[in-house]
């Protein structure tokens, strides 16, 4: 009992004793300088940079590429060989047609802001593995960069059924007309 009383008295003394005052801090040179209030952080993050338009530079001396041929590239990727000498396959033709039909969504989205119509011809280079090496616009009477870039996005980077042999170039005509 005596121990309990001593512990209680010690606890009360420890809690109720006055705390020693800290000595006043000496003024420093930093205390004399004016401080500017910190600017609040921005409410919104800055917008991302605009997408970079792909501009194909044909150079000063460029001529026409032969029909069904694409320029030869170097390296060891499946897209590096000379393309255009292979034979397409029915499965590849069907897959490319499906991608062309999916491009209608690009046109429908563009119709919300403007009335455009016309024809695009997309040249799609497909490696012997079925990988789409490149897609570019051969002919454009639509005249809408929004539609062109959207359509190219439907083809680029896709994996399609492989051609029967070699690397092929498939030219896909796509008509965009306003339905009455």
Secondary structure, 3 states (H helix, E strand, C coil): CHHHHHHHHHHHHHHHCCCCCCCCCCCCHHHHCCCCCCCCCCCCCCCCCCCCCCCCCCCCCCCCCCCCCECCCCCCCCCCCCECCCECCHHHHHHHHHHHHHCHHHHHHHCCCCCCCEEEEEEEEECCCCEEEEEEEEEECCCCHHHHHHHHHHHCCCECCCCCECCEEEEEEEEECCCC
